[in-house]
């Protein structure tokens, strides 16, 4: 096994499941910290800002990191749209958002303002308070010409109650009603991983992506040219992974079965 210089790590289903603690995952993070190994949590969660993610890890899971260890799909979406807006400087920086505070604040920090009628972009992410009216405004705007952005395509997210609807389920409702395919930003697109590696100054071939969901985490690693480690603690099952055309670089039952020097343990 090659020795990696940095780790990219999913959160929900990999480090915890909602409020449910994964003690083996906490111990793994502590091993990374003890080894002074660079790592970043790359999460499709757009409902939280990095400071909120850090607080949740500390308060609810006894995992202590800094905001430098967190890069969310909300931040990636804002970065992606800011770059796109810079390249198309005649377009208004306006958005309509189906999503929560983490996404809205990330977009506002990049200079985007809300337009409910004729926004340049409609951004759809996870929103636990979504209403029919929110969907209606998003759908009408897209049908009138707004560019449709999906933060990520997660069909489900692991929570203590079980597999709950993810952002992709909301995006699919809007896609069905508009007959318009969205531009996705989050995993399995490679943007989160590419931006995170750039921030850490690490080349893709020297990093390892860890996650529980083949369709998002592992495919993101494959698309970004990063080796992958799938842990069977969340969404994907061994049967599902066995049927995949491209296999993860490694699989483990949980993160107690990964050694930083030796790789997967029996």
N, C-alpha and C positions, 0 to 999 in steps of 0.2 A: 504494500500500500504506500502511495506517495504521502508525504507529510504536508498537510495543508497550511497555508499562511493566514487564512481567515475563514470564518464560518458565517453563512447566511442562514437564519433560522426563522421558521414560521412560528406563530404563537398559538392560536386556538387549535387544539387537537394535537399539538406537538409539545408545548410547554405547560398547557393547562387546558381544561375544557370548561369554559365559562367560569363559574366559581369553584369548580372542582380542581383540587391541587394534584399535581403530578410530582411527587417528591423525587423521583428518579431524574426528572428533567431539571428540577432545581439543583440537584447534585451535579448534573452535567454542566450547567452554567457556572457553578462554583469551580468546577475543574478547569473550565476555560479561563476564568479569572485568575486562578492560582498559577496557570501556565502563561499568563500575560498574552493570551491568544486574542487577536482582534476578532470581534464578532458584531453582527448587527441583526436585530430582529426585523425581518421584512414581512410586513403583515398587510393583508388585503382589508383589514379593518379600517374603515374611513370614519367611524363614529367618534374616534378619540384623537386628540392631539398627542404628540410624543410625551408631553409632561403628564398627561392623564394615563398613558400606557405605563410610564415609569411608576406612577403612584399606585396603579392597580397591581403591578407586579410586586411592589414592596408591601402594600397593605394587605393584599389578599393571598399572596403566594410566597411571601418571604424571599423574594428574589430582588436583589438590589443592583440596579444599573443606572445609567444616566441617559439623557435624551440623545446623546451621541450614538447610543446603541439602538436607536429606533428609527425606522423609515417606513412610513405608512403609504398605502395606496392613495390616501387623501393628499399627502404631500406630493406624491408622484404625479397625480392628476393635475394639481396646481402647477407643478414644474413643467409638465408636458404642454398645458394650455398656454402658459406664459411664453414658452419658446415658440409655440405656434403663432401666438399673437404678435410676438416680435417680428416674425418672418412675414406676417400679413398686417403691417402697421396701419392699414386703412380700416380694418375691422374694429368695431367697438368691443371693448373688454367687458362684455355683458354675459351673464349666465342666469339660467333658472336651475335650481338645485332641488332634486329629490334626494334628501340625505340629512345627516345630522350635523352637529356643531363642528366636529373635527374637519369635515369636508368644507363646510361653509367658511370657516375661519381660514383654512389653508388657501382657499380661492381669494378671499378678501385680502389676505396678506400679499398676494401677487397682483393686486390692483383691479380685481374683477368686482363689478357691481351687479346687483340683482335687477333683472328685467323680466317680469312675469308674462309679458305679451309677445315681444319680439326679440328674444335674446339671441346672441350669436351662437351660444352653446347651451344645450340642455344636458346637465350632468346628473346621472342616476346612480345612486349608491344605496347602501343599506340604510333604511329609515324605519325604526320601530314604531313611529307615530304616523306612518304614511296614511293618506286618505284618498278617497276617490277623486276629490277636487285637485289634489296635488298631481295625481296621475293625469287628470284631464288637462291641466295646464301644460304639463310636459308634452303630452301627445299632440295637443293643438299647435304648440310651438314647433315641434319637429315636422308636423305635416305642413306647416307654413314656411319651412326652409331652414330652421335652426339645425345646427350640427349636433348629432346625437353621440354623447360620450357615456360609456359605461365604466364605472370605476373598476369593476372586476366581474368575473363570470361565475363566482362561487354559487353553486346550486344550494348548498347547505353549509351550516357552520356548527361545529360540535359545541354543545352546551350541556350543563348538568342535567337538563331535562331530556336531552337526546339531540338528534340532528335537526336543527331549526332552519327555516328558510334563510338563504343567503342573499347577497346583493344581486346575484345573477338571476334569481327568481323574479325580482322586481324589474330588472332590465328586460327580461323576457316578456313580461306583461306589456311593457312599452313597445318593444320590438313587434310583438304580435299586433298591437293596435295601430301601429304606424306602418307596418310592413317595411321597416327601415332597419338595416343592420347597424349596430353601434360601433364606434371605435373604442376598443377596450384598452385600458391602461395597466391595470393590476395583473397579477399572476393569472394565467400562464404566459402573458406577454413578458418580455425580458426586461422591461424598463426599470422595475424596482431593483432588480439585481444589478443591472448595469450602472444605475446611478449610485447604488450603495457601494459597489466596488470602486467606482471612481472617487467617492468620498474617502474611502480607506486607502486608496492608492495601491490596490491589489489587482493583478491580472486574472481573468476568468479561470485560466488553467491552474491557478494556485488556490482556488476557493472551493468550498463544499457547501451545497445547499441542502438543508435538512427540513423535511416537512412530512405531514401525515396524509396529504391529499395528492394522489398521482396527477389528477387532472389540472391542478393549479401549481402546487409547489414543485413537483418533479418536472412537469413540462416546462415550467419557467426556467429551471436549471438547464434542461436540455436546449431550449431556445437560446439561452445566454452562453452556451458553451461551458457550463459549470458542472462538475461532478455532483452527483446527487445521492442522498441518503434518505430512504423512506422508513419512517417509524410507524409501526402498526398500533398507534394509540388514538387514532381519530377516524377519519373518513374512509380511507381505502382499505380493502381487505386483500389478503394474499391471493384469493381467486381472481379478483379484479385486476390486480397487478400482473399476474401470470398471463393474462390475456392481452396485455399491452404490447404493441409492436416494438417499442423501444423500452428496455428495462432500466430501472434505476441502477446507478453504479453499485449501490449497496442497499440492503434492507436489514432491519433489526426489529425485534419485538418492542423494544423501548430503548431509551437513551442510556440506560445502565449497561447495554450491550455494545456501546461504542467506546473504544479506547483511542485517545488522541494520538498515540504513537503506533498502535498495532491495528487499528481499524475495528471491524466487527468481531465480537466475541461470541463463542458458542454458548 
